[in-house]
Amino acid sequence: MIPIRLPKIRALFFLGDRDGLAFRLFSYFAVILSLILVLQNIAEVALIKAILHVPERIQAEMLSLAEQAEVMIEEGDMDELADWERGQDYYLFVLDKERRTISGREMHPHFEFKLNYIRQLDTTFENRVNRPVIAISLRTGHELVIQFPHEYHPARHFPYYFALIQIAIAILILSVFSLLLARYLQRPLNKLQNASNRLAEGDFSVRVGSEVGDSVTEFGRLADSFDHMTQRIHGLAQKQKQLIRDVSHELKTPLARHNLALHLLRRKLPEDSQQLLDRLERESDEMNELVTEILEYSQLENASYSVNLVPTQLESLCHHLMLEMKNNLGPEQQLECDLNHSTLMAMADNRLLLRAIKNLLGNAIKYAGEQAVIGLSVKNANGWVQLVVEDDGAGIPVQHLKQIFDPFTRLEAARDKQSGGYGLGLAIVKEAMTVMKGHVRAENRESGGLRICLLFRAA
């Protein structure tokens, strides 16, 4: 025979760890099942004692028959007693002490056999339907025996009672088991899900080890792994941000020297070589612009920007900016403004506000099309001051709307190397609005084109 080792069996069914989920569920389910079986037996016994007896109405009728039998026995007419016995709804006889009929009626053999198992009026029946013989002692010394009719037997409803008990037990088992699952599965999973959502939103301070606890081994280990993963991701993100900042800072100096060298070189090169210098200067300017945007985005993202929120009249600021941006419009592009709400004041940082609007208008000029009509408006929106920049261009696919505010996002349909852009303009807008305690959202217009709304707190 092959010996059966208990540790291997316990490991096979995950029962070796007493703090493990499998062991806990197995233990609780075993206890609950045992309690349910005990409760079922107790309920059945209580039901039998409470219901399985002669109903009070039938008892009253049998006692009345006993009184009638006593009167007839005292009168001594046995033929009349026999007729009375035949005329009753119950199958009954009056017996002497030797259990013989005194009326002379013939007794059915099966009924005669049942006389060996005769019962009293206060008897308790079995939980199955039968026709027991009930005996009532008479004051004449005789005994009235009555066969209990099966149609009055209280056990005839027992299948329904037991079905109700089983349904109640099933509901109890499901309820208790659901509570156990909710306690040991649902709550920790909900906490892990909430932590995952917070981590996805960039909250690296989230920790679930202390919330989940170590009451269940599997969830404790999962929570520790999650916390370790969060620390690793946070560390990698910090290193990435630090690298971008350091590289951007380090690029500033060689770019400045590069621009100075180009300026000095321009004086020495002949006229036919100036076009090459112009191209190099444009490339250098683009590099400077990219480094500046990276540094500004990094500053906003790391909350190191010193924001100065003051009540700002958006109309005057937008008027000034509109005049400045008209020089950037294409020959067939138009800029339309709706700035009639001069009384609207918003809490904003002037520098960040200017940068956000410039980025939005610049994006619209670049990507809305050569004949685009670009709109700039300010309005009140349920207690918020809303600044809207919209165009009648091609818009953006719905599945990409949420991505346009992510850094370095370039949609192939809208951006390529010829159109420029580094995918940081809208990311800076989003971070700027976050710093100013506002919101930004993008949507496609029903008539075509893109609409971007900036929501500021009203002053």
Stockholm file with secondary structure:
# STOCKHOLM 1.0

chainA/1-459         MIPIRLPKIRALFFLGDRDGLAFRLFSYFAVILSLILVLQNIAEVALIKAILHVPERIQAEMLSLAEQAEVMIEEGDMDELADWERGQDYYLFVLDKERRTISGREMHPHFEFKLNYIRQLDTTFENRVNRPVIAISLRTGHELVIQFPHEYHPARHFPYYFALIQIAIAILILSVFSLLLARYLQRPLNKLQNASNRLAEGDFSVRVGSEVGDSVTEFGRLADSFDHMTQRIHGLAQKQKQLIRDVSHELKTPLARHNLALHLLRRKLPEDSQQLLDRLERESDEMNELVTEILEYSQLENASYSVNLVPTQLESLCHHLMLEMKNNLGPEQQLECDLNHSTLMAMADNRLLLRAIKNLLGNAIKYAGEQAVIGLSVKNANGWVQLVVEDDGAGIPVQHLKQIFDPFTRLEAARDKQSGGYGLGLAIVKEAMTVMKGHVRAENRESGGLRICLLFRAA
#=GR chainA/1-459 SS CCCCCHHHHHHHTTCSCTTSHHHHHHHHHHHHHHHHHHHHHHHHHHHHHHHSBCCHHHHHHHHHHHHHHHHHHHHTCHHHHHHHHHTSSSEEEEECTTSCBSSCCCCCHHHHHHGGGCEETTCBCCSSCCCCEEEEECTTSCEEEEECCGGGCGGGGHHHHHHHHHHHHHHHHHHHHHHHHIIIIIHHHHHHHHHHHHHHTTCTTCCCHHHHCSSSHHHHHHHHHHHHHHHHHHHHHHHHHHHHHHHHHHHHHHHHHHHHHHHHHHHHSCGGGHHHHHHHHHHHHHHHHHHHHHHHHHHHHTTCSCCCCEEEEHHHHHHHHHHHHGGGSCTTCEEEEECCCTTCEEEECHHHHHHHHHHHHHHHHHHSCTTCEEEEEEEEETTEEEEEEEECSCCCCGGGGGGTTSTTCCCTTTCCTTTCCCSCHHHHHHHHHHHTTCEEEEEECTTSSEEEEEEEEBC
#=GC SS_cons         CCCCCHHHHHHHTTCSCTTSHHHHHHHHHHHHHHHHHHHHHHHHHHHHHHHSBCCHHHHHHHHHHHHHHHHHHHHTCHHHHHHHHHTSSSEEEEECTTSCBSSCCCCCHHHHHHGGGCEETTCBCCSSCCCCEEEEECTTSCEEEEECCGGGCGGGGHHHHHHHHHHHHHHHHHHHHHHHHIIIIIHHHHHHHHHHHHHHTTCTTCCCHHHHCSSSHHHHHHHHHHHHHHHHHHHHHHHHHHHHHHHHHHHHHHHHHHHHHHHHHHHHSCGGGHHHHHHHHHHHHHHHHHHHHHHHHHHHHTTCSCCCCEEEEHHHHHHHHHHHHGGGSCTTCEEEEECCCTTCEEEECHHHHHHHHHHHHHHHHHHSCTTCEEEEEEEEETTEEEEEEEECSCCCCGGGGGGTTSTTCCCTTTCCTTTCCCSCHHHHHHHHHHHTTCEEEEEECTTSSEEEEEEEEBC
//
